[in-house]
Amino acid sequence: MTAARVTGRTGRPPLTERRKAATRLEIAREAVRLFTANGVAGTSAEEIAAAAGISSRTLWRYFASKERCVLPLLTGGLQLATRGLRSWHPDQGVAELLDAMNRDAGEVAANRTALLNLVRLTGSEPGLRAVWLEAHREAEPVFAAVLAERAGLSSPDLDIEVQAAVINVALRTAVEHYAFRTDPAAEEEPGVLEATVAQALQTAARGFSR
């Protein structure tokens, strides 16, 4: 994933791009399903391609490795966070940031189970862990650029870069905390993940106050 993918374009993308994005997302969902059932080592790129209804050649055009097939599931959540930060006004607090993020949450709700299963896999699959961390590393300068714009700066200064890093880690840690401590076979309790993210961001906003 690149910073451009996290940022996204303004307006509706062309039909061809939407079809490509839908194909990538289907590949990602099937990859997570197969990785969950068989492990990364026990799953081939050919199996992922067949499950997604495409050729192996098409899969390799989209992704450089089978582990990177999961990236579209990560970019959706990070794009959601970026849009929330972009609409977060300087006179607003964490509650308003959470409201901004939740306004568009329906766009990624359909892939929520797959995303959580993917995060669970990062605890035991080093290749997927590397992709998960890479996605957040590439999102961080995007967050910083948005926060700099919010502050009226032409580019991020040290304070802004630290704020972006803190928000990034808070989001990643909240999702991991929830995913690692819930049973994937159990029905998800509504609002618990959102409350976990809210707690993480509120803790980040307090800084070192205690």
Secondary structure as a PSIPRED ss2 file (coil, helix, strand):
# PSIPRED VFORMAT (PSIPRED V4.0)

   1 M C   1.000  0.000  0.000
   2 T C   1.000  0.000  0.000
   3 A H   0.000  1.000  0.000
   4 A H   0.000  1.000  0.000
   5 R H   0.000  1.000  0.000
   6 V H   0.000  1.000  0.000
   7 T H   0.000  1.000  0.000
   8 G C   1.000  0.000  0.000
   9 R C   1.000  0.000  0.000
  10 T C   1.000  0.000  0.000
  11 G C   1.000  0.000  0.000
  12 R C   1.000  0.000  0.000
  13 P C   1.000  0.000  0.000
  14 P C   1.000  0.000  0.000
  15 L H   0.000  1.000  0.000
  16 T H   0.000  1.000  0.000
  17 E H   0.000  1.000  0.000
  18 R H   0.000  1.000  0.000
  19 R H   0.000  1.000  0.000
  20 K H   0.000  1.000  0.000
  21 A H   0.000  1.000  0.000
  22 A H   0.000  1.000  0.000
  23 T H   0.000  1.000  0.000
  24 R H   0.000  1.000  0.000
  25 L H   0.000  1.000  0.000
  26 E H   0.000  1.000  0.000
  27 I H   0.000  1.000  0.000
  28 A H   0.000  1.000  0.000
  29 R H   0.000  1.000  0.000
  30 E H   0.000  1.000  0.000
  31 A H   0.000  1.000  0.000
  32 V H   0.000  1.000  0.000
  33 R H   0.000  1.000  0.000
  34 L H   0.000  1.000  0.000
  35 F H   0.000  1.000  0.000
  36 T H   0.000  1.000  0.000
  37 A H   0.000  1.000  0.000
  38 N H   0.000  1.000  0.000
  39 G C   1.000  0.000  0.000
  40 V C   1.000  0.000  0.000
  41 A C   1.000  0.000  0.000
  42 G C   1.000  0.000  0.000
  43 T C   1.000  0.000  0.000
  44 S C   1.000  0.000  0.000
  45 A H   0.000  1.000  0.000
  46 E H   0.000  1.000  0.000
  47 E H   0.000  1.000  0.000
  48 I H   0.000  1.000  0.000
  49 A H   0.000  1.000  0.000
  50 A H   0.000  1.000  0.000
  51 A H   0.000  1.000  0.000
  52 A H   0.000  1.000  0.000
  53 G C   1.000  0.000  0.000
  54 I C   1.000  0.000  0.000
  55 S C   1.000  0.000  0.000
  56 S H   0.000  1.000  0.000
  57 R H   0.000  1.000  0.000
  58 T H   0.000  1.000  0.000
  59 L H   0.000  1.000  0.000
  60 W H   0.000  1.000  0.000
  61 R H   0.000  1.000  0.000
  62 Y H   0.000  1.000  0.000
  63 F C   1.000  0.000  0.000
  64 A C   1.000  0.000  0.000
  65 S C   1.000  0.000  0.000
  66 K C   1.000  0.000  0.000
  67 E H   0.000  1.000  0.000
  68 R H   0.000  1.000  0.000
  69 C H   0.000  1.000  0.000
  70 V H   0.000  1.000  0.000
  71 L H   0.000  1.000  0.000
  72 P H   0.000  1.000  0.000
  73 L H   0.000  1.000  0.000
  74 L H   0.000  1.000  0.000
  75 T H   0.000  1.000  0.000
  76 G H   0.000  1.000  0.000
  77 G H   0.000  1.000  0.000
  78 L H   0.000  1.000  0.000
  79 Q H   0.000  1.000  0.000
  80 L H   0.000  1.000  0.000
  81 A H   0.000  1.000  0.000
  82 T H   0.000  1.000  0.000
  83 R H   0.000  1.000  0.000
  84 G H   0.000  1.000  0.000
  85 L H   0.000  1.000  0.000
  86 R H   0.000  1.000  0.000
  87 S C   1.000  0.000  0.000
  88 W C   1.000  0.000  0.000
  89 H C   1.000  0.000  0.000
  90 P C   1.000  0.000  0.000
  91 D C   1.000  0.000  0.000
  92 Q C   1.000  0.000  0.000
  93 G C   1.000  0.000  0.000
  94 V H   0.000  1.000  0.000
  95 A H   0.000  1.000  0.000
  96 E H   0.000  1.000  0.000
  97 L H   0.000  1.000  0.000
  98 L H   0.000  1.000  0.000
  99 D H   0.000  1.000  0.000
 100 A H   0.000  1.000  0.000
 101 M H   0.000  1.000  0.000
 102 N H   0.000  1.000  0.000
 103 R H   0.000  1.000  0.000
 104 D C   1.000  0.000  0.000
 105 A C   1.000  0.000  0.000
 106 G H   0.000  1.000  0.000
 107 E H   0.000  1.000  0.000
 108 V H   0.000  1.000  0.000
 109 A H   0.000  1.000  0.000
 110 A C   1.000  0.000  0.000
 111 N C   1.000  0.000  0.000
 112 R H   0.000  1.000  0.000
 113 T H   0.000  1.000  0.000
 114 A H   0.000  1.000  0.000
 115 L H   0.000  1.000  0.000
 116 L H   0.000  1.000  0.000
 117 N H   0.000  1.000  0.000
 118 L H   0.000  1.000  0.000
 119 V H   0.000  1.000  0.000
 120 R H   0.000  1.000  0.000
 121 L H   0.000  1.000  0.000
 122 T C   1.000  0.000  0.000
 123 G C   1.000  0.000  0.000
 124 S C   1.000  0.000  0.000
 125 E C   1.000  0.000  0.000
 126 P H   0.000  1.000  0.000
 127 G H   0.000  1.000  0.000
 128 L H   0.000  1.000  0.000
 129 R H   0.000  1.000  0.000
 130 A H   0.000  1.000  0.000
 131 V H   0.000  1.000  0.000
 132 W H   0.000  1.000  0.000
 133 L H   0.000  1.000  0.000
 134 E H   0.000  1.000  0.000
 135 A H   0.000  1.000  0.000
 136 H H   0.000  1.000  0.000
 137 R H   0.000  1.000  0.000
 138 E H   0.000  1.000  0.000
 139 A H   0.000  1.000  0.000
 140 E H   0.000  1.000  0.000
 141 P H   0.000  1.000  0.000
 142 V H   0.000  1.000  0.000
 143 F H   0.000  1.000  0.000
 144 A H   0.000  1.000  0.000
 145 A H   0.000  1.000  0.000
 146 V H   0.000  1.000  0.000
 147 L H   0.000  1.000  0.000
 148 A H   0.000  1.000  0.000
 149 E H   0.000  1.000  0.000
 150 R H   0.000  1.000  0.000
 151 A C   1.000  0.000  0.000
 152 G C   1.000  0.000  0.000
 153 L C   1.000  0.000  0.000
 154 S C   1.000  0.000  0.000
 155 S C   1.000  0.000  0.000
 156 P C   1.000  0.000  0.000
 157 D C   1.000  0.000  0.000
 158 L H   0.000  1.000  0.000
 159 D H   0.000  1.000  0.000
 160 I H   0.000  1.000  0.000
 161 E H   0.000  1.000  0.000
 162 V H   0.000  1.000  0.000
 163 Q H   0.000  1.000  0.000
 164 A H   0.000  1.000  0.000
 165 A H   0.000  1.000  0.000
 166 V H   0.000  1.000  0.000
 167 I H   0.000  1.000  0.000
 168 N H   0.000  1.000  0.000
 169 V H   0.000  1.000  0.000
 170 A H   0.000  1.000  0.000
 171 L H   0.000  1.000  0.000
 172 R H   0.000  1.000  0.000
 173 T H   0.000  1.000  0.000
 174 A H   0.000  1.000  0.000
 175 V H   0.000  1.000  0.000
 176 E H   0.000  1.000  0.000
 177 H H   0.000  1.000  0.000
 178 Y H   0.000  1.000  0.000
 179 A H   0.000  1.000  0.000
 180 F H   0.000  1.000  0.000
 181 R C   1.000  0.000  0.000
 182 T C   1.000  0.000  0.000
 183 D C   1.000  0.000  0.000
 184 P C   1.000  0.000  0.000
 185 A C   1.000  0.000  0.000
 186 A C   1.000  0.000  0.000
 187 E C   1.000  0.000  0.000
 188 E C   1.000  0.000  0.000
 189 E C   1.000  0.000  0.000
 190 P C   1.000  0.000  0.000
 191 G C   1.000  0.000  0.000
 192 V H   0.000  1.000  0.000
 193 L H   0.000  1.000  0.000
 194 E H   0.000  1.000  0.000
 195 A H   0.000  1.000  0.000
 196 T H   0.000  1.000  0.000
 197 V H   0.000  1.000  0.000
 198 A H   0.000  1.000  0.000
 199 Q H   0.000  1.000  0.000
 200 A H   0.000  1.000  0.000
 201 L H   0.000  1.000  0.000
 202 Q H   0.000  1.000  0.000
 203 T H   0.000  1.000  0.000
 204 A H   0.000  1.000  0.000
 205 A H   0.000  1.000  0.000
 206 R H   0.000  1.000  0.000
 207 G C   1.000  0.000  0.000
 208 F C   1.000  0.000  0.000
 209 S C   1.000  0.000  0.000
 210 R C   1.000  0.000  0.000
